[in-house]
Amino acid sequence: MFDCIIVGAGPAGATVAYHLAKRGRSVLVLEKATLPRYKPCSGAVSPSVAQWFDFDFAPAIDRKVNRVRYTWKLGDPIEAKLETSEPIWMVKRDVFDSFLVKQAQAQGAEVKDGVAVTGIEFQGDRWLVQTSAGTQTARFLVGADGANGPMAEWLGFKEPKLRQVGILEVKAPEAVHEQNPISFEFGLVKNGCLWNFPKSDGFSIGAGTFLGSSLKEFRSSIEQYLPEFGLSYDQGTEYVASLKLWDGNRPLHRQQAVIVGEAAAVVDPLTAEGIRPSIYSGVKAAAALDQAIAGNADALQGYTDIMHQEWGADMQWAQRIAGIFYRVPGVGYRVGIKRPTATKRLGQLLAGDIHYADIANRVIKRLSGSLIPGMRG
């Protein structure tokens, strides 16, 4: 019997495995896909995640980017340097996720890929995990199977709305150059945006909404954006990715089990940043699980509490800003993004140097003031 079984080998699951195994706990990671596996994702990672580990991430980084570009309906461009201590990492999820899994294995975690979990049952003082390769048992269980996985539902957690975004992966090494920025386009997608994240041999181009319903189809919006980069749709491969944006605090634990990462709906509702919060949830879950394995009956409640206090409290502000910005993006672009401090603040948020709570009141006042006659300053 293992101390802990983790279902899912993404950034959150691999992080839990790494930190628990490093503490000497017996860990089994179950992953239905064969590793390394592709995952639709724009692949931007804040370098601040390095503070939670004691190894060098260099082998997992595809390239680094320190510039960002914005447009409004393909015009009125703004390009600026991100003021972060280190450029933002661009990663390919098959490489990045497998790298994290290998670090967990090096600490002693056992990994079984190509093994699907088909059911779970709590019996006595342990979890029975039914898989396509037989039954495994553990004292504690972690749901880390992403936005589409069944673990959160099986564990009895209320499921937030599942949002879909479209991603076009374009292999075009001839179009890549050292100064390619991270790009965002506002105005072409109602209640959302388009984006282009450069990789070493191409681009991850996406379209999605952050309010209301998901886009019914993505191609037409992405096709309008591609000429900006000298690309065409037939150069790429289209994927649909699912997101669970943070939409209010909810319990993240139950009897001897927790959920982490996208299974726990930790994705930023304003920027859709998901990798850093997923890793953060994994760090906090591992610490709580280690205490629980040692006999602390309140440790898993502590995981829920700390995620509410240190992540959810800030996401409330991100959600409020998103609720205004994406409803009136033209105003948001004019009075928010075009301000010289906007990119500086974005970099600070991605780096974890500041929180939404530090800027939310000013941002909301500025956006609201531009909508209400007499409040323009």
PyMOL commands that set and color helices and strands:
alter all, ss='L'
color gray80, all
select helices_A, chain A and resi 11-22+47-52+58-60+93-106+151-154+173-175+219-229+233-235+261-264+275-293+299-325+329-337+342-351+356-369
alter helices_A, ss='H'
color red, helices_A
select strands_A, chain A and resi 2-7+27-31+44-45+63-65+67-72+75-81+88-90+110-113+117-123+126-131+134-143+163-171+182-186+192-198+202-209+236-243+253-254+257-259
alter strands_A, ss='S'
color yellow, strands_A
deselect
rebuild
show_as cartoon
